[in-house]
Amino acid sequence: MKHPASSQIEADPPSPEQSSSSDEARGGRRGRERRCILSGEVTDEANLIRFALGPDDVVTPDVAAKLPGRGAWVTATRAKVEEAAKKGAFSRGFKANAKAPEGLADLTEALLAKRCLDMLGMARRGGAIATGATQVESAIRSAPAFVLIEAKDGAEEGREKLMSLHIGLWGAAPPAVGCFAAEDLGVALGRERVIHACLLQERLALAWAADIGRLAGFRAIVPDSWPDSWRSVSWKLGVASDGSFSVHRRGERSDV
């Protein structure tokens, strides 16, 4: 199949109307293809990070793909962003003397993490997330968790109790995330600290999984020291749409 020219693939980002909450609910920017300026590979936007040119032609991560002007897209991994900066791929992509600042990959990771945390705040306002051990335990007893979220600095005993409960009731471990500190989760969820949380709405979980998949290119989503039961999903690019991110429908018990 003949792919469109690079100038078409690197078109302007979607308008706020095109990037509506319904699009987010279906898993982010799935369905639109862009070309990575480093590898030349054409792939789904959900696998890429958009960059824009800021003042003085400084390269700026645009993780929401909403900044004005021409965009340049790079595969969403630390290695690819660092390589693009090192090899001058941004200047070629923008057809300008683009300046990639030092620590561009670190800034990209920070903005992706903020985007994921901001989505949790939206979930709280919409009543689509349970927080705290009591609420999470109650939610798990009611139905499988779409995503179980545990603070990376939380106590092992508490998180293992919830994981064991989920496996015992539903016959499988839920998709799990453990890459945020309790204080960061607390800021996102309107509390001082949050150790335990779980998403209660499937559409939101799919949208969140898409961005967690991109964040996985920059940091471990589950700490290496945690048991394998926390790795029922291998977080990676495209995880929300390739069939590897799946859970029981809420209220559907497993035959165990």
N, C-alpha and C positions, 0 to 999 in steps of 0.2 A: 504493500500500500504506500502510495506516495504521501509523504508528510508535507504539511504547509511550510512555507518559508519561515526562516527564523524571525523575521520582523512580524509575521502574523502570530507566531507562537508566543512571542514576548509582547503581546498587546497590553493595553492599559488594563489595570485591575478592574474587577466588577464594581458596579456602583453599590451603595448601601442597599438599594432595593434588590439588586441581584444577589447580594450576600445576606439575605434575610435570615431570620431565625429559623425558618423552615428549611433553608439550605443547610444551616448549621446542624439542625436536627437529623438530617440525612447523612451526617458524617463529614461536614466541612465542605471543602471545595472539590469533591469528587466529580469526575466526568469531564473536566476541562484539561486539555493537555498543554504542556509547555516544554520548552527545550532547555536542558541544563547547559549553561554557558561554558562549563568546564568540560564535560564529557561529550556534549552534543546529543545525548540521549533524550528522546521525547518520551515523556511519562506524565502521569496524572499529577495535577497540582498538589494533591495530598502528600506527595512524596518529596516536595520541594519547598524551599524558602524563597520568598520574593525579596529582593533588595531594591531600594530606590536611591536616588542621588539627593542628598541634602545640601545645605549651604556649602559653598566652596567646593562642590563636586565630591563631598565626602560620602562614601557608601554607608547606607543606613539599612539595617534589617527591617523588613516590613512583614512581620509574621501574620498579620491579619489581611495582607494583600489589599490594602485600601488607600495607601498614600498616592497622591497624584503623580503624573508623569510616567515616563517609560520605566519598565521594570526589567530586572535581570534575575533569572531563576537559577538556583543551585540546589543540587541534591542535599536533603536535610541530614547531613552528618557533619560532625566537627572536622573530620579529615578533609572533606570536600570543600568546606568553607575556607579552611586554612590554605588549602592548595589553590583555590581560586584567587585568594588574596596574594599569595606568593608568586603566582605565575602571570599576573596581570590580566586575568580573565574578565574582571569587571570593566576595565578600560575597553576591551574588545566588545564586550556585551553592550555597553552604553555608548560606544563609539565616541568616547570622551576621555579626558584625562582623569578618570575616576580614582579617588584616593581611598584605599581600604585602610581604616585605622587599625592600630595595634589592638589586639584583643577582640577582633570582630567576632570570632567564634564564641568567646565568652559572653559578649553582649547578646548575640543571637540566642544562646542558651537561656540567659536571664529573661529575655523578652518572651520566649516560648513558655518558660516556667510561669511567668506572670500571667500569660494568657490562660494557661490551664487553671491557675488559682482563681482568676477572675470568673471563669466559667463555673467554678464551685460556688462562688458568691451568687451567681445568677440562679444556680440550683437551689440555694438556701432561700432566696426570695420567692422562688416558685414552689417551695415545699417539696422539692424533688430529691432531697438528701437527708439522711438520718445522721446525727452526730452524737458522740458520747457512747460509752459502752452499753448503757441501758437501752437507748434508742436503737443502736445497731443490733444488739442481741434480739430485741423485739422484732425488728425488721427481718432478720434472718429466720426467726421462727415462723414468720408469716409467709415468706417466700424467698427464693434465691436472690442473692445480691447481684445486681448487674456489674458493679465494681466495688470491691472492698478496699478502702483507703486507710492505710495505717501510717502514723508518723514514724519517720525513720529513727527518731530518738525516743520512741515510746518503749515501755517495758515489754519484754518478750512474753511474759506470762499472760498479759492481757490480750495481745494479738493472737497468740496460739490458742487461747480459749475460744475466741470467735472463729478462727479457722477450723478448729476441731468440731465446733458446733455445726458449722456450715456443711462440712464433709459428712458428718454423722446424719444430718437431716436430709441432705439433698444428693448425697452420693458422689459429690465432686467438689473440688476447690473452685472458688469464684475467681474471675480475673482480679488481680490484686496490684496495687500501686503502693510503693513505700519510699518515694524519692523526695518527699517534702518534710521539713521539720515541723514540729508541733506548733511552734510560734507562727510560722508562715501559714499553716492551715487555719490557725486561730484568726489571723488578720483577715483571711479570705472569708471566713465563716462568722465573723462578728463576735469572736470570743477571745479570751486571753491566750488559750492554747487548746488545740484539738488533737487528740490522740487517735480516735477511731471515727470513721465515717463510712457510709456506703451510699451509692447512687440508687435511686428508686425508680427512675424513668429510663426506659430503653433508648428512646431517641436521643436523650441527652448523653447517655452512656456511650452511644456510638459516636456522637460528635466529639466527646471528650477523648475517646480512644484514638481518634484520628490525630489529635494534637499530642497526646501522650506518645503515639507512635513516632511522631517527628522529634519529640524531646528525647526519645530513646537513642537517637543518633548522637546525643551530646552527653548523656549521663545514664547511669544504671537506674532502671525504674524500680527494681527490687534489689536491695543490698545483697552482695555476694554471700554474706554471712547467714542469711535467712535460709531456712530449709526449702527443698525443692517444691513442696506443696504450694509455695507462694509464686511458682512459675508455671501455673496452668496455661497462661498465655505468654507466648514469646513476643514481647513488645518490640515492634519493628515498623518500618514504613509500610503503609497500606494495611495495617492490621485490622482496621475497622471495615475493610471492604474485601479482603481476600479469603474470608471464611474461617480464619484462625481465631477471631474474636467472637465467641459465642457463649451463651449461657442458657440455662433453662428459662422458659417463660415464667414470670412470677406467678406462683401458685401451683406450678406443675412439679409434683414430686417425682424423683427418680426411682426406678425399680431396683432397689438394692436389698 
